[in-house]
Amino acid sequence: MTAVKDTRILVPALFIWTYFETCFSQNENVTTEFTTDYNGYSTDTNDLDYDHWTQQCQKESNRHFRSWFMPTFYSLICFLGLVGNILVIGTYVYFNRLKTGTDVFLLSLSVADLLFAVSLPLWATNSMTEWVLGLFICKVMHTIYKVSFYSGMFLLTSISVDRYFAISKAVSAHRHRSTAVFISKVTSVVIWVMALVFSVPEMSYTNISNKTCTPYTAGSDQVRVGIQVSQMVLGFVLPLLIMAFCYGAIVKTLCQARSFEKNKAIKVIFAVVAVFLLCQVPYNLVLLLTTLDTANGGSKDCIYDNSLLYAADITQCLAFMRCCLNPFVYAFIGVKFRRDLLKLLKDLGCMSQERFFQYTCGKRRSSAVAMETETTTTFSP
């Protein structure tokens, strides 16, 4: 009986011992496999090489910078854009001043810039806090920007072409002046339709990601590269080439003229080109770097990545400034438009009769008749 009892105790003890031995053996195998998979590095935490671990690039400083920088500039641009473009539109409507092709394009340009300026509070909200206005408003915000961007670039190009024919081809332009106004109106409608069509791809891919309204969703890098390349070609390179040709020909024509006002007209042209380059060149250079970075699968350099984000925010604000600078460069600088604006302010009670005559009659010159011609409206000092 004693032997039987010893056997009953021994069998369970052997079973338990075998189970624990098997577990320890499996743990050793797991440890060995982990060590082998880790390229021979020891699993001891004291011997780990942390250079082989991928660390997430921290962007807290960029988020903090954006939270105060972007709303500040957006608010300033919004205020100036609203005031300037409302004055331009009000002057054109009040005096029914659509007498040249440039007038038609300037009115359309002011409408595009005003539309974008109205949407800037949404951009400020998106940069400060989490997006809570829903997907529809998110898409509307980016669509307004794209429509305003493309229509603005195409209208600026059209203004340069119209001025080229009006000044470099003055005889034929004067002969077909009424036809040119009709063509300008049709061209403006076509431009708005084209701008809306070109904005459809970005409108389709705009979404809310990480509680932020963004024009590109995760996994759409190839689409993003295509959209950005199209934007750079259609919205910068092509307009720049056309404007360079037209304004170059205009300067050449003015240099051959014998008017003492030609130097001031040339200065105005240089101001127009300088504002365009100031607003668009830095933004498009950064956009090019961003596009190349996206096409290559993203940057592995955290410092470069953060620097690119800072540059994108700053140059984007410069590009957005076009909506408040266009009225001053293309409209307010003209003699006829400036006088009409002063008359509008007088009629609205914002300016006295004496001050109006001081700013208008007191500054007339002997060349006033020449400067009042329709072909020099935009470039009059």
Beta strands, then each sheet from edge to edge (+ up, - down):
strand 1: 207-209
strand 2: 212-214
sheet 1: 1+ 2-
end
